[in-house]
């Protein structure tokens, strides 16, 4: 196994179990090292600090194991880590007759950096975010199939858009295991959703908003609801069950709007309260009648996927929130989110504060929201906190 040597004094983060080694901390790289190689990481005095996958870029190694004792990164290793992740999900009560959609593995939060696995019924949708995980995909698929009670019957690999472009891996989205007679309907808290893991965004559904959708449902009774950036209509379906008098869903993607309509029909067939629009969010808000909605959801895609885009992202969050707040009547409620890891909780809150000031509205924070427990944050890896949201009462 190849060994990477760190600069003097740069081992401290690994001794604190932070799972990333940055390129600037490295003193010596083996000449023949390649993207995805499993490597030892050692201090300048030769002490082995752990094992991880090497990749070209600012984050040079993602650690799988800490310590000097030898460990095989094989199917059994992944099976142990995934089984431990399943124990957590069972303890959270996520495996129920009325709930079959949840995140089984959340990267660093479950001590397998760069691996995401979402469960939809008996189908595990796997995403790799590093070359090393990509090369280990068959081991991971076998580990998933080894879970008890026949939990996993199909493993779908979906990494065309998540692997580093410079790695030139050209992955193909396809079933690694199974794929025959697959049911594409999953259940979340008693509501049914078509999951498009073949061509949809992420793994096909935003499971990280499950608890926030439940909260929205409790606010929906008797309200006129606008769900911006609706994607597959998760918030819209919950608002319908919550007793909203009207629900409008907006997304720039006609395919997303079609999925929203299908999910509304799946749960509320022939219910005239819902209408969808394939339109740009900013244009919709600009043309929207003042006072038309008294419950608004703003859940845009990540405005900043890297630190270099932070300034423009904060401007975007300020603009979209100001546009909505300016049109909302007194006594209305705004659910607003950022899923950009590069945007801190404090920066997002300041952007929304600036939007409220720009719109000349008094607002009160009712709830401060985050990702759910099946998207855990490794305490040694605070960068794992990415989803943040606010529920605002608008005067």
N, C-alpha and C positions, 0 to 999 in steps of 0.2 A: 504494500500500500504506500502511496506517495505521501510525503510529509511536507507541510507548510510550516515555516518558522516565522514567529512573530517578532516584531521589533521589541527591543528592551522596554519593559514596563507596560506593554500593551496587552498583557494577559488578564488584567484585572476584571474586565467585563466578562470574560469566560468564567473566571472564578466566582462571579456573581450570577452565573447561569444565563447571561444574555445570549440568545441563540444566533446572533449575527456576528460575523467577523468582517470588518470593513477593509477594503483594499489598502487603505493608508496605514493599517496596522501591521501589514505583512513585510517582513524583511527578505525572505527567500521563498521563491516558487520553484518547484521542479521544472526543468526545461520542457519535459514532454507532457505536462499537465493539460487536460482537456475539459471542456464544459461537461459537467455532470459526474466527474470522477469522485469517488469516495476517497476522502483524504484524512490523514491524521493532522491535527493542529497541535503544535508544540511551542513552548516558550523558548527564548533564546538560549537557555541552558539545557535544552533537550528534553525537558519534562513534557510528556504527552498530556494534553488538556482535554482531548476528546476527539470525536469523529464527526464529519459532516460532508455535505455535498459541495464541491467547488463549482463556481460559475463566474463567467466574465462579467465584470461590472463593479459598481461601488460596493455592493454587498457581495463579498467574494466567497464566503462560506456560510452555509446555513447548517447549524449544528443539530445532529440527531442524538448524540450521546456525549455526556460529560464524564471525565475521569480517565485514568490511565489503563484500567482493566480492559482486556480485549473483548469486543462484542461483535457478533456477526450481524450485519444489516441485511437480513434475509426475510423470507416470508414469515417465519416465527416471530421475528422482531416486530414487524408491522402488525401481526395478529395480536401480540400482547398490547401494543399501544392502542389499537382500534378497539379491542375488548374493554380496555380501561375507559375509553371514551364512551362506549355503550353503557357501561355501568352508570356513568354520570347522567346520560339521557334517560335511563330507566328511573333513576332516583328523582328526576325532574318530572316524572309522570307524562312523558311525551309519547310513549308507546301505548296507545289506547285504541279502542274500536272507533272512536270519533276523531282520531288524530293519527294520520300516517305520514305527515310531512314534517321533517325536522332536519337539522344539520347534525350529522354523525361525527364528522371530523372537521375541526376548524384550525388548521395550520398550527402555528406556534402555540395557540391556546390549548391544543391537545398534544403538544410535544412532537408533532410531525410537521416541521416547517414546509410551507409551499404545497401542502396537500389539503384539498377541500373535498368532502364527500357529503352530498345531500341525499336524504332518503325520501322517495315518493312511492308509498306502498312497499312493494318488494323490489323496487329498482333503486340501485345505488348509482348516482351520477357523480363521477369523479373528475376533478380538475387538478391538473398539475401546473404549478407556477414556477417551476425550476426544471432545468434539464435532468438533474438527478432523480427527481420524482418521476419524470417522464420515462426515464430508462428503467425504473423500478415498477412501472405500472402493472405488469403481469403478476409480480409478487404481491402487490397491494390488492389486486383483484382477487387473487386466491385467498388472501387473508380475509377479505370481506365475505367470501363464500363460506369461510369456516365459522362464521358467527353462529350462535346456537339458534334453535327453533326455526330454522329455515327463513331467517329474517331477510336475507338477500338471495334473490333468485336471478337477477339480471345486474350486470355491471356495464354502465355506459360511460365511455371515455370522451370527455368534451373539453379539449385543451387547445383548439385551434387559435383562440384569441388570448390565451392567458400565458403562454410561454414566451420568453424573451425573443424578440424578432431576430436579434443578432446571433442567436444560437443556431438558426437555420435548420430547425428540426422538422418542419412541415408535418405536424401531426394530423392525423385524420380522425375526425369525430366518428365513433362507431362503437358497437357493442364489443366488449372484450369477452364477456360471458353472457349467454342467453340471448334474449331479443325476440323470441317467438311469443306470440299471443300476449303482448305486454299491454297492461291497462294504463292509459295515460291520465287517469283521474285519481287524484290524491285528496285526502280529507284533512282539513285543518279546522279544529274546534267545531266539528259537525257540519262545516260547509265544504262543498265539493268544488274542485278546481281542475280544469284541463292543464296539464303541465307539458309545455313544449320544450323538452330537453334536447330535441334534435336540432332545432334552429333558433330557439329563444335565447334571450339574454341570460348571462350568468349560467346557472344550471337549469334554467327554465322557470324559476319562480323566486321571489324575494322572501325566503323563509325568515329573514332577520327582522321583518316587520310584524311578525305574528302577534306579539303582545301589544304592540302599538295599535294594531288593527282592532284588537279587543277593546282597548281604551276608547278608540274612536266610536265603536259601536255604542258605548255607554253614553256618548254625547249626542247621538244622532236622532233620538226620538223627536219628531215634530220639526226637524230642521231641513232646510234646503241645502244640499251638499254639492260641492264642486271638488272633484278629484283630479288635480292636475298631474301630468306625467303618470297617467294611470297604469301603464304597462298592461298587465293582465287583469286589472280591476279588483285587486284584493281589497283595498279600502272601500271601494264601491259596494262590493258584495256584503261586507260587514255593515255598512251604513244602511243598506236595504233591510237587513235583518234587525237592525237597531230601531227601525221605525221612522226613517227619514221620509218626508213627504215628497221629496224630489231628489234625484241623484243624477248629476251630469259628470261624465268621464271624458277627459281630454288627453290626447297624446298625438305627437307629430307623426307617429308610425301608424299607417292604416292596418298593418298586421296586428299591432298591439290592440288597436280598437276592436278588431275582429275577435281577438281572444277575450277581451273584456265582455263583449256582447255574448260570446259563447258561455262564459262563466256566469253571467247574470241569468241567462236562459237555463243553465244547469240547475240553478238554485231557486230562481223566481220566474218560472215560465209564464209568459203572457202578463207580466206585471208592467203596467204603463208608467211607473214612476221613473224609469231609467232612460237616459238618452246619451249617446256618445258622439264625440266630434274628433275627427282626424285633422288637427290644426296645431300650429305652433303656439306654445304656451304664452309667450309674450304678446303675440298678436291677439289671442283670445282674451287675455286680461285687458288689453288696450280697448277692445271693442265691447267688452262686457258692460252690461247695464249696472250702474251703482245700486247696491242693495239687493242684487239678484240672489245672493247666496249668504247664508249666515253660519255656514260651517265649511271651511276651505282646507284642503290638504295640498301642501307643496312638497313633493318628494321627488326632486329632480335627480337625474343621473349625476355621477361625480363630476363636479365642475373643475376639480383639481386632482389629477392622478399622480402629480409629482410636485415637489416644492416650487419648481420654477413657474408653475401655473397659479401659485397661491394668490397673487395680487388680483389677477383677472377673475379668479373664482370668488373672492370676497366681494368684488364689484357685482358679479352676477347674482350672488345671494342677496345683496342689498337691493338690487333692482327688482328682482322677482318678488321679494317680500313687500317692498314699497308699493309695487303695482297692485298686489292683492289687498294690502291694508287700506289703500286709498279708496277702494270700492266696497269695502265691507261695512254693513250697518252696525250701529251701536248694539252691544249685547251679543255679538257674534264670536266665533271661536276659530282660531287658526292653528292647525297642526303643520309645523314646518320642520324640515329635516335637511341634514347634510350627511352624505355617506362618503365624503372625501377624507381619507386618512390624513392627508396633508394639512387639513383644516382642523385646528384644535377646537375644543369645546368653547374656550374663551373667545377665540376669533369669530366663531360662528355666532355666538351670542352678541358680540359687538356689532356684527354685520346686521343682525335683526334689530338691535337697538337703533342703529343708524337708519334703517328702513322705517321704523316707527316714527322717528323724529322727522324724517323727510316727508312722510305721509301726514304728519301733524296729528297723530293718534296717541291716545293714552292706552297702554296695554299692561296687563298683569300676567306674570308667568304662573300658570296653574300646575304644570308638570314639566320636569326636565327628563328627557327620554334617552335611552341608550339601546344597545344591542341586547338580545335576550341571552339567557343562560346557556343555550346550546351553541352560542358564539362566544365562548369564554375568553377572558384576557389573561394570558400568562403574566403573573405578577412581576416577573423579571423582564417582561417585554411590553412596556406600556404603549408601544407603537401599535399594538393590537386593538386598541380602542379606536374604532373608525366611525360608527354610527352615532350621531347625536341629533337630538330633536327638542323642540319646545312646543308646548301647548299654551296658547295665549288667549286671554280674554280681552276683547277689543271694545273699548268704550266708544 
